[in-house]
Amino acid sequence: MTQRTLAELQQEVDQYISQFKEGYFSPMSMLARMSEEVGELAREVNHQFGEKPKKSSEADNSIELELGDILFITICFANSLGLDLTEAHNKIMEKFRTRDADRWTKINTDGD
């Protein structure tokens, strides 16, 4: 599959959701769904890296799929509120570049 921009992903999700009369869920419902998906991601991370191995009867989900679910609901949330995720990303990166510029130890790329 080819690489796509956030704008293209937002458009694809909007086209998918727009085919249904129900449309996007309310912001509160989407927040609840997002929380649910984050919980499912936590469960998968715990199974793979934590102290709790998966039962043989449990579904074979993956961290990749759980992150995909979170991305989908994030895009739905943004679309329903008319938010541009590319612009949100740009603002957040600028915040990190300025606020956290000296917070972490940078890797020296000068060969020193």
N, C-alpha and C positions, 0 to 999 in steps of 0.2 A: 504494500500500500504506500502511496506517496505521502510525503510530509505535507501537512496542512497548517495554516495559520489558526490562531485562536478565533479570528473573525469567521473563518470558514467553518470551524467546528460549531461556533454559535449559530451560524446560518443552517448547518445540517440538522442540528438538534431542533431548531425552530421549525424547519420544514417537517420534521418527524412529528413534533407535538401538535402542529397546526392541522394535522389531518384528523384530529379527534375533537369532538364537540366540547369535551371537558376542558381542553387546553391545559395551561399550567396550573399546578396546585397553588394554594395560597402561600404567602411567605412563611407562616407558622407551620403549615404542613410540610413545606420543603425543609425547614430547619429541623423538624422532627425526623424527616427522612434522611437528611444529611447526618444527623446524630446516630441514627440506626446504622448507616453505612460505615461510619467511622468505628462504631462498635464491632462490626463485622471485620473490618481491617485489623483492629486490635486483636481480635480472636485469631486471625490467620497469622499475624506476627508472633503472637504468643505460642501458637503451635509450631512455627518454624524456628523461632529463636529463643523462646521462653521455656518455662518449666512444665508446660502442659501439652503433652503430645496429643495428637488428634485420635479420637476413637475410630475404630474400623468402620463404624456405622455412619460417621459424619461425611457430609458431601466433600468432594474434592475441589474446593475453591482454591484460589491463589491470591497472593498479594497483588499481582497484576490486575486480576479481575476486580478485586475490591477497590483498588485505586481508580480503575475505569468507572466503577459505579459512582465513586465520589466525584470524579471529573464530570460525569453526566449530570448529576444533581447540582453541581456547582454551576454548570452552564445553564441548566434550567432556571436556577435561582437568579442568575444574572440576567438572562433573557426576560424573565417575568417582570423584572424591575427596570428593564431598559438600560442595563449597564453594559459597558464595553469592557470585556475582560482584558483586552490588549492594553487599554488605557489604565485599568486597575493594576495590571502587572508593571507597567512603566512607572506608575506612581510609587508602588511598593519598592521596586528596585532602587529608585532614587532615594527613598527613605532609608533603605539599608546602606546605600553607598555613603550617605552623609551621617546618619546617626551612629552606624556601627563601623565607620571607616577604620577606627583604631581599636576595636573591641577584640578582634581575633588576631592570632599570629599568622602573618602572611607568609606564604611560601616564597622564598627568595629565588627569583628567576635569573639573577645576574651571575650565577655560578659561584657565589660566595658561600 
